[in-house]
Amino acid sequence: MKKRRTNYIHLWLNKRSSYDLRLANNYPENYYKKCLDNLCMKADLCESLPQYIEVLCDGMVKLIDMGISRRDILKHPMAFAKILRLGEDILEYSERYTDMFYLGLFVELHINKCFTSSKFYHLIKRLVGKIKEKIGYFSDEMINHIKMELKKENYALYCIYFSSSKLKLTS
């Protein structure tokens, strides 16, 4: 008796990309919520700042490439807070006036506008890789540009790090 092998041949011939999802139910929001939960858990388990940045950026690139919407990210308060706090976390855990510090300022300036752009996260990952390899990435011209942009867009933060006279708050 001849075995029929053609029954499962379509599984090998029908190759799909890894981002092409087939969900059991037609609710991708549930899947995105679980992915964001997983991303937050992985980020919380990181032991170093570069590892934290890479995990968060890798996860966001994968989610954006899968098609997560801005609305789905906004619905997950913990992930949204981690994303928006990325620049502050870099500033908090890096030494002042190092390349990592200026990366934190750059992220803090642009994260509100670019948190759904995979190119932005690729850039951050590339910069962290260069900084980890001890390649001086930020030139004096770039540092001055970041300072001027910070002074224009977020003067309070500029005063905290660069002003000799601290910003006076009125009560």
C-alpha positions as CSV (number, residue, x, y, z in Angstrom):
1,M,0.0,0.0,0.0
2,K,1.4,3.4,-1.0
3,K,1.7,6.1,1.7
4,R,0.1,9.4,1.0
5,R,2.6,12.1,1.7
6,T,0.8,14.9,-0.1
7,N,-1.5,15.6,2.9
8,Y,1.1,17.6,4.7
9,I,3.2,18.9,1.8
10,H,1.3,22.2,1.9
11,L,2.9,22.9,5.4
12,W,6.4,23.0,3.8
13,L,5.4,24.8,0.6
14,N,3.4,27.5,2.3
15,K,6.2,29.5,4.0
16,R,5.2,32.6,5.8
17,S,7.2,35.3,7.4
18,S,7.7,35.2,11.2
19,Y,5.7,38.4,11.6
20,D,2.6,37.0,9.8
21,L,0.2,36.2,12.6
22,R,-2.6,33.7,12.6
23,L,-4.5,34.2,15.7
24,A,-7.0,31.7,17.1
25,N,-9.5,34.5,17.6
26,N,-9.6,37.7,15.6
27,Y,-8.6,39.9,18.5
28,P,-5.0,41.1,17.9
29,E,-5.3,43.5,20.8
30,N,-5.1,40.6,23.2
31,Y,-2.0,39.4,21.6
32,Y,-0.4,42.8,21.6
33,K,-1.3,43.2,25.3
34,K,0.5,39.9,26.1
35,C,3.5,41.0,24.0
36,L,3.7,44.3,25.9
37,D,3.4,42.4,29.2
38,N,6.3,40.2,28.1
39,L,8.4,43.2,27.0
40,C,7.9,44.9,30.4
41,M,8.8,41.7,32.3
42,K,12.0,41.2,30.2
43,A,13.0,44.9,30.7
44,D,12.5,44.6,34.4
45,L,14.8,41.6,34.6
46,C,17.7,43.4,32.9
47,E,20.8,43.9,34.9
48,S,22.5,46.7,33.1
49,L,21.5,49.9,31.4
50,P,22.7,48.9,27.9
51,Q,20.9,45.6,28.2
52,Y,17.7,47.4,29.3
53,I,17.9,49.7,26.4
54,E,18.5,46.9,23.9
55,V,15.7,44.8,25.2
56,L,13.2,47.6,25.2
57,C,14.3,48.8,21.7
58,D,14.3,45.2,20.2
59,G,10.8,44.6,21.6
60,M,9.4,47.8,20.3
61,V,10.9,47.2,16.8
62,K,9.3,43.8,16.7
63,L,6.0,45.1,17.8
64,I,6.0,48.0,15.4
65,D,7.0,45.6,12.5
66,M,4.1,43.4,13.5
67,G,1.7,46.3,13.1
68,I,0.9,47.4,16.7
69,S,-0.9,50.7,16.6
70,R,-0.3,53.8,18.7
71,R,-3.6,53.2,20.4
72,D,-2.6,49.7,21.5
73,I,0.6,51.1,23.1
74,L,-1.4,53.8,24.8
75,K,-3.8,51.2,26.3
76,H,-0.9,49.5,28.2
77,P,0.1,52.0,30.9
78,M,3.1,50.2,32.2
79,A,4.7,49.7,28.7
80,F,3.8,53.3,27.7
81,A,5.5,54.6,30.9
82,K,8.6,52.5,30.3
83,I,8.9,53.9,26.8
84,L,8.4,57.5,27.8
85,R,10.8,57.1,30.7
86,L,13.6,55.7,28.6
87,G,15.4,59.0,28.3
88,E,15.1,59.7,32.0
89,D,16.3,56.2,32.9
90,I,19.4,56.7,30.7
91,L,20.1,60.1,32.3
92,E,19.6,58.7,35.8
93,Y,21.9,55.7,35.5
94,S,24.7,57.1,33.3
95,E,27.5,59.4,34.3
96,R,27.1,63.1,33.6
97,Y,28.6,64.4,30.4
98,T,29.4,61.0,28.9
99,D,28.1,59.8,25.5
100,M,25.4,57.7,27.3
101,F,24.3,60.9,29.1
102,Y,23.9,62.8,25.8
103,L,22.1,59.8,24.3
104,G,19.7,60.1,27.2
105,L,19.1,63.8,26.5
106,F,18.6,63.0,22.8
107,V,16.0,60.3,23.7
108,E,14.3,62.6,26.1
109,L,13.9,65.2,23.5
110,H,12.5,62.9,20.8
111,I,10.7,60.1,22.5
112,N,7.3,61.9,22.6
113,K,7.3,62.3,18.8
114,C,9.0,59.1,17.7
115,F,7.8,56.4,20.1
116,T,6.0,54.5,17.3
117,S,8.9,54.7,14.8
118,S,11.1,51.6,14.4
119,K,13.8,53.8,12.8
120,F,14.1,55.7,16.1
121,Y,14.6,52.5,18.1
122,H,17.1,51.2,15.5
123,L,19.1,54.4,15.9
124,I,19.1,54.1,19.7
125,K,20.3,50.5,19.5
126,R,23.1,51.5,17.1
127,L,24.2,54.3,19.3
128,V,24.2,52.1,22.4
129,G,26.3,49.6,20.5
130,K,28.9,52.2,19.5
131,I,29.0,53.5,23.1
132,K,29.5,50.0,24.4
133,E,32.4,49.6,22.0
134,K,33.9,52.7,23.5
135,I,33.8,54.6,20.3
136,G,33.3,58.3,21.0
137,Y,30.1,58.9,19.0
138,F,29.0,62.4,19.9
139,S,31.1,65.1,18.5
140,D,31.3,68.6,20.1
141,E,29.1,69.9,17.4
142,M,26.4,67.3,18.1
143,I,26.6,67.9,21.8
144,N,26.1,71.6,21.3
145,H,23.2,70.9,19.0
146,I,21.6,68.7,21.6
147,K,22.1,71.4,24.2
148,M,20.6,74.1,22.1
149,E,17.6,72.0,21.2
150,L,17.2,71.1,24.9
151,K,17.3,74.7,25.9
152,K,14.7,75.6,23.3
153,E,12.3,72.7,24.0
154,N,12.8,71.8,27.6
155,Y,14.4,74.7,29.5
156,A,13.8,73.3,32.9
157,L,15.8,70.1,32.1
158,Y,18.5,72.3,30.5
159,C,18.8,74.3,33.7
160,I,19.1,71.1,35.8
161,Y,22.1,69.9,33.9
162,F,23.8,72.9,32.3
163,S,22.9,76.1,33.9
164,S,25.2,77.5,36.6
165,S,22.2,79.2,38.3
166,K,19.5,76.7,38.9
167,L,16.0,77.4,37.7
168,K,14.0,79.3,40.4
169,L,10.5,77.9,40.9
170,T,7.9,80.2,42.2
171,S,5.4,78.9,44.6
